[in-house]
Amino acid sequence: MSDSVNHLVHQILAPFAIEALDRIVPAVRRLLIILHESFLVDHQEPEPVIDVSGMIQPVRKIVLIVNDPAPEIHADEQTVISSDELSGLM
């Protein structure tokens, strides 16, 4: 990954995503509470519970991907191919 892409991903997008999640999750939670309370008032019974356990593992994977460090790339390394291997490819 080039330095500019690395900077974009780890210095700009990742903190933005974390900050956005810090704001979006409470807003969605509050909205769900409001919907749940209005359902209870309108129907006089609790709203059915939605099973979200299937989303836990994919969300964990997304968090790991966002927080995964960039691979180390060393510019001074060169791939060495022997002449026997090269002639075998031709």
Backbone as a printed PyTorch tensor [residue, N CA C, xyz], in Angstrom:
tensor([[[  0.8530,  -1.1620,   0.0000],
         [  0.0000,   0.0000,   0.0000],
         [  0.9020,   1.2290,   0.0000]],

        [[  0.6230,   2.1710,  -0.8730],
         [  1.4640,   3.3610,  -0.9360],
         [  1.2560,   4.2120,   0.3130]],

        [[  2.1860,   5.1050,   0.5510],
         [  2.1030,   5.9570,   1.7430],
         [  0.8540,   6.8270,   1.7270]],

        [[  0.4760,   7.3230,   0.5380],
         [ -0.7050,   8.1860,   0.4730],
         [ -1.9790,   7.4020,   0.7710]],

        [[ -2.0730,   6.1640,   0.2550],
         [ -3.2410,   5.3270,   0.5380],
         [ -3.2470,   4.9380,   2.0040]],

        [[ -2.0880,   4.5830,   2.5290],
         [ -1.9680,   4.2320,   3.9390],
         [ -2.4180,   5.3950,   4.8230]],

        [[ -1.9750,   6.5950,   4.4880],
         [ -2.3690,   7.7870,   5.2450],
         [ -3.8780,   7.9970,   5.1580]],

        [[ -4.4280,   7.8690,   3.9640],
         [ -5.8680,   8.0690,   3.7710],
         [ -6.6700,   7.0790,   4.6000]],

        [[ -6.2880,   5.8060,   4.5500],
         [ -7.0490,   4.7680,   5.2510],
         [ -6.9140,   4.9040,   6.7600]],

        [[ -5.6880,   5.0120,   7.2540],
         [ -5.4610,   4.9390,   8.7000],
         [ -5.5590,   6.2820,   9.4160]],

        [[ -5.2980,   7.3710,   8.7320],
         [ -5.3180,   8.6650,   9.4070],
         [ -6.6120,   9.4390,   9.1830]],

        [[ -7.3180,   9.1500,   8.0850],
         [ -8.5290,   9.9210,   7.7740],
         [ -9.7790,   9.0610,   7.8720]],

        [[ -9.8350,   7.9620,   7.1210],
         [-11.0610,   7.1680,   7.0670],
         [-11.3420,   6.4050,   8.3520]],

        [[-10.3340,   5.7560,   8.9330],
         [-10.5690,   4.9590,  10.1420],
         [-11.0630,   5.8220,  11.3040]],

        [[-10.3970,   6.9510,  11.6280],
         [-10.9440,   7.7840,  12.7110],
         [-12.3250,   8.3380,  12.3800]],

        [[-12.5540,   8.6790,  11.1140],
         [-13.8730,   9.1750,  10.7140],
         [-14.9310,   8.1090,  10.9400]],

        [[-14.6060,   6.8660,  10.5730],
         [-15.5640,   5.7700,  10.7490],
         [-15.8480,   5.5420,  12.2280]],

        [[-14.8160,   5.5820,  13.0480],
         [-15.0120,   5.3790,  14.4850],
         [-15.8380,   6.5170,  15.0630]],

        [[-15.5290,   7.7600,  14.6630],
         [-16.2900,   8.9060,  15.1610],
         [-17.7350,   8.8420,  14.6820]],

        [[-17.9280,   8.4420,  13.4360],
         [-19.2900,   8.3220,  12.9130],
         [-20.0630,   7.2570,  13.6790]],

        [[-19.4140,   6.1320,  13.9660],
         [-20.0820,   5.0800,  14.7360],
         [-20.4390,   5.5670,  16.1310]],

        [[-19.5640,   6.3670,  16.7270],
         [-19.8480,   6.8990,  18.0600],
         [-21.0950,   7.7740,  18.0640]],

        [[-21.4190,   8.3570,  16.9290],
         [-22.6100,   9.2100,  16.8480],
         [-23.8180,   8.4650,  16.2950]],

        [[-23.5770,   7.5630,  15.3530],
         [-24.6860,   6.8580,  14.7050],
         [-25.3130,   5.8260,  15.6330]],

        [[-24.4970,   5.0590,  16.3300],
         [-25.0270,   3.9830,  17.1790],
         [-25.9730,   4.5230,  18.2510]],

        [[-25.6140,   5.5790,  19.0040],
         [-26.5810,   6.0900,  19.9850],
         [-27.8570,   6.6300,  19.3410]],

        [[-27.7310,   7.2470,  18.1580],
         [-28.9250,   7.7680,  17.4840],
         [-29.8480,   6.6340,  17.0550]],

        [[-29.2790,   5.5750,  16.4970],
         [-30.0900,   4.4220,  16.0880],
         [-30.7030,   3.7590,  17.3120]],

        [[-29.9320,   3.6470,  18.3670],
         [-30.4460,   3.0500,  19.6100],
         [-31.6360,   3.8520,  20.1300]],

        [[-31.5010,   5.1670,  20.1580],
         [-32.5950,   6.0260,  20.6360],
         [-33.8170,   5.8820,  19.7360]],

        [[-33.6180,   5.8190,  18.4370],
         [-34.7280,   5.6430,  17.5000],
         [-35.4450,   4.3220,  17.7600]],

        [[-34.6910,   3.2690,  17.9960],
         [-35.3120,   1.9730,  18.2850],
         [-36.0990,   2.0040,  19.5910]],

        [[-35.5870,   2.7100,  20.5850],
         [-36.3210,   2.8370,  21.8490],
         [-37.6310,   3.5870,  21.6230]],

        [[-37.5850,   4.6610,  20.8450],
         [-38.8020,   5.4260,  20.5450],
         [-39.8090,   4.5540,  19.8070]],

        [[-39.3440,   3.8040,  18.7950],
         [-40.2530,   2.9210,  18.0540],
         [-40.8380,   1.8470,  18.9630]],

        [[-40.0160,   1.2940,  19.8230],
         [-40.4790,   0.2630,  20.7490],
         [-41.5420,   0.8280,  21.6970]],

        [[-41.2850,   2.0160,  22.2400],
         [-42.2460,   2.6300,  23.1570],
         [-43.5470,   2.9850,  22.4450]],

        [[-43.4570,   3.4830,  21.2100],
         [-44.6870,   3.8230,  20.4830],
         [-45.4760,   2.5670,  20.1340]],

        [[-44.7940,   1.4830,  19.8220],
         [-45.4820,   0.2210,  19.5470],
         [-46.2220,  -0.2470,  20.7920]],

        [[-45.5760,  -0.1060,  21.9390],
         [-46.1830,  -0.5170,  23.2050],
         [-47.4220,   0.3240,  23.5040]],

        [[-47.3400,   1.6290,  23.2670],
         [-48.4760,   2.5170,  23.5260],
         [-49.6170,   2.2150,  22.5660]],

        [[-49.3180,   2.0430,  21.2830],
         [-50.3660,   1.8230,  20.2770],
         [-51.0200,   0.4550,  20.3950]],

        [[-50.2750,  -0.5640,  20.7340],
         [-50.8020,  -1.9280,  20.7010],
         [-50.9850,  -2.5540,  22.0840]],

        [[-50.5540,  -1.8660,  23.1100],
         [-50.6660,  -2.3620,  24.4850],
         [-49.9630,  -3.7060,  24.6860]],

        [[-48.9530,  -3.9560,  23.9120],
         [-48.1390,  -5.1570,  24.0940],
         [-46.7290,  -4.8590,  23.6100]],

        [[-45.7450,  -5.5350,  24.1520],
         [-44.3730,  -5.2450,  23.7290],
         [-44.1090,  -5.6600,  22.2840]],

        [[-43.2120,  -4.9230,  21.6830],
         [-42.7960,  -5.2260,  20.3080],
         [-42.0370,  -6.5440,  20.2960]],

        [[-42.1970,  -7.3460,  19.2480],
         [-41.4360,  -8.6010,  19.1670],
         [-39.9300,  -8.3220,  19.1530]],

        [[-39.1780,  -9.1880,  19.7850],
         [-37.7240,  -9.0350,  19.8580],
         [-37.1110,  -9.5250,  18.5530]],

        [[-36.2110,  -8.7280,  18.0060],
         [-35.5250,  -9.0940,  16.7670],
         [-34.1680,  -9.6860,  17.1350]],

        [[-33.8900, -10.8660,  16.6220],
         [-32.6180, -11.5320,  16.9070],
         [-31.5330, -10.9670,  15.9930]],

        [[-30.5740, -10.2870,  16.5880],
         [-29.4700,  -9.7040,  15.8180],
         [-28.1550, -10.4310,  16.0870]],

        [[-28.2300, -11.6110,  16.6850],
         [-27.0040, -12.3360,  17.0170],
         [-26.1990, -12.7040,  15.7700]],

        [[-26.8660, -12.8480,  14.6220],
         [-26.1560, -13.1550,  13.3830],
         [-25.3020, -12.0120,  12.8770]],

        [[-25.5190, -10.8090,  13.3910],
         [-24.7500,  -9.6490,  12.9450],
         [-23.4810,  -9.4390,  13.7600]],

        [[-23.3600, -10.1160,  14.8940],
         [-22.2230,  -9.8630,  15.7780],
         [-20.9010, -10.2280,  15.1080]],

        [[-20.8030, -11.4050,  14.5180],
         [-19.5500, -11.8400,  13.8920],
         [-19.1640, -10.9630,  12.6960]],

        [[-20.0850, -10.6260,  11.7690],
         [-19.6880,  -9.7280,  10.6710],
         [-19.2240,  -8.3570,  11.1580]],

        [[-19.8580,  -7.8200,  12.1910],
         [-19.4360,  -6.5200,  12.7190],
         [-18.0450,  -6.6270,  13.3310]],

        [[-17.7650,  -7.7170,  14.0280],
         [-16.4120,  -7.9180,  14.5720],
         [-15.3790,  -7.9650,  13.4580]],

        [[-15.7110,  -8.6410,  12.3540],
         [-14.7740,  -8.7220,  11.2260],
         [-14.5200,  -7.3420,  10.6360]],

        [[-15.5730,  -6.5260,  10.5240],
         [-15.4140,  -5.1740,   9.9870],
         [-14.5000,  -4.3590,  10.8920]],

        [[-14.6890,  -4.4650,  12.1960],
         [-13.8420,  -3.7320,  13.1440],
         [-12.3950,  -4.1820,  13.0150]],

        [[-12.1630,  -5.4850,  12.8690],
         [-10.7950,  -5.9820,  12.7080],
         [-10.1750,  -5.4830,  11.4130]],

        [[-10.9640,  -5.4320,  10.3380],
         [-10.4440,  -4.9400,   9.0580],
         [-10.0710,  -3.4670,   9.1750]],

        [[-10.9300,  -2.6640,   9.7990],
         [-10.6590,  -1.2310,   9.9440],
         [ -9.4170,  -0.9980,  10.7970]],

        [[ -9.2410,  -1.8020,  11.8370],
         [ -8.1100,  -1.6070,  12.7480],
         [ -6.8690,  -2.4030,  12.3620]],

        [[ -6.9030,  -3.1130,  11.2430],
         [ -5.7680,  -3.9190,  10.8070],
         [ -4.6310,  -3.0040,  10.3550]],

        [[ -3.4190,  -3.2160,  10.8520],
         [ -2.3120,  -2.3600,  10.4270],
         [ -1.9400,  -2.6300,   8.9680]],

        [[ -1.3790,  -1.6160,   8.3520],
         [ -0.9520,  -1.7530,   6.9570],
         [  0.2450,  -2.6950,   6.8850]],

        [[  0.3530,  -3.4610,   5.8030],
         [  1.5060,  -4.3560,   5.6780],
         [  2.7920,  -3.5520,   5.5000]],

        [[  3.8590,  -4.1170,   6.0110],
         [  5.1520,  -3.4530,   5.8650],
         [  5.7270,  -3.7700,   4.4890]],

        [[  6.1020,  -2.7300,   3.7670],
         [  6.6860,  -2.9010,   2.4410],
         [  8.0920,  -2.3200,   2.4830]],

        [[  9.0540,  -3.1360,   2.1370],
         [ 10.4490,  -2.7070,   2.1440],
         [ 10.9040,  -2.5340,   0.6990]],

        [[ 11.2400,  -1.3040,   0.3530],
         [ 11.6130,  -0.9900,  -1.0240],
         [ 12.9420,  -1.6130,  -1.4230]],

        [[ 13.8010,  -1.9140,  -0.4640],
         [ 15.1220,  -2.4270,  -0.8030],
         [ 15.1260,  -3.9320,  -1.0790]],

        [[ 14.0090,  -4.6100,  -0.8870],
         [ 13.9490,  -6.0460,  -1.1590],
         [ 13.7180,  -6.2890,  -2.6510]],

        [[ 14.3950,  -7.2920,  -3.1810],
         [ 14.2320,  -7.6530,  -4.5800],
         [ 13.9450,  -9.1390,  -4.6760]],

        [[ 13.1250,  -9.4910,  -5.6370],
         [ 12.8380, -10.8960,  -5.8800],
         [ 13.9760, -11.4860,  -6.6960]],

        [[ 14.4970, -12.6120,  -6.2410],
         [ 15.6120, -13.2580,  -6.9330],
         [ 15.1030, -14.5540,  -7.5490]],

        [[ 15.3060, -14.6830,  -8.8500],
         [ 14.9040, -15.8910,  -9.5730],
         [ 16.1600, -16.4840, -10.1940]],

        [[ 16.3730, -17.7540,  -9.9390],
         [ 17.5620, -18.3980, -10.5050],
         [ 17.3540, -18.6140, -12.0030]],

        [[ 18.4520, -18.7710, -12.7200],
         [ 18.3660, -18.9650, -14.1730],
         [ 17.6680, -20.2820, -14.5060]],

        [[ 17.8100, -21.2990, -13.6500],
         [ 17.1160, -22.5730, -13.8870],
         [ 15.5990, -22.3930, -13.7990]],

        [[ 15.1520, -21.6460, -12.8030],
         [ 13.7160, -21.4000, -12.6620],
         [ 13.1960, -20.5690, -13.8250]],

        [[ 13.9930, -19.5980, -14.2650],
         [ 13.5920, -18.7470, -15.3720],
         [ 13.4760, -19.5510, -16.6610]],

        [[ 14.4290, -20.4390, -16.9200],
         [ 14.3550, -21.2580, -18.1380],
         [ 13.1990, -22.2510, -18.0430]],

        [[ 12.8640, -22.6870, -16.8260],
         [ 11.7230, -23.5840, -16.6460],
         [ 10.4050, -22.8920, -16.9530]],

        [[ 10.3370, -21.5930, -16.7300],
         [  9.1200, -20.8410, -17.0260],
         [  8.9500, -20.5980, -18.5220]],

        [[ 10.0780, -20.5850, -19.2410],
         [ 10.0050, -20.3110, -20.6740],
         [  9.8620, -21.6080, -21.3730]]])
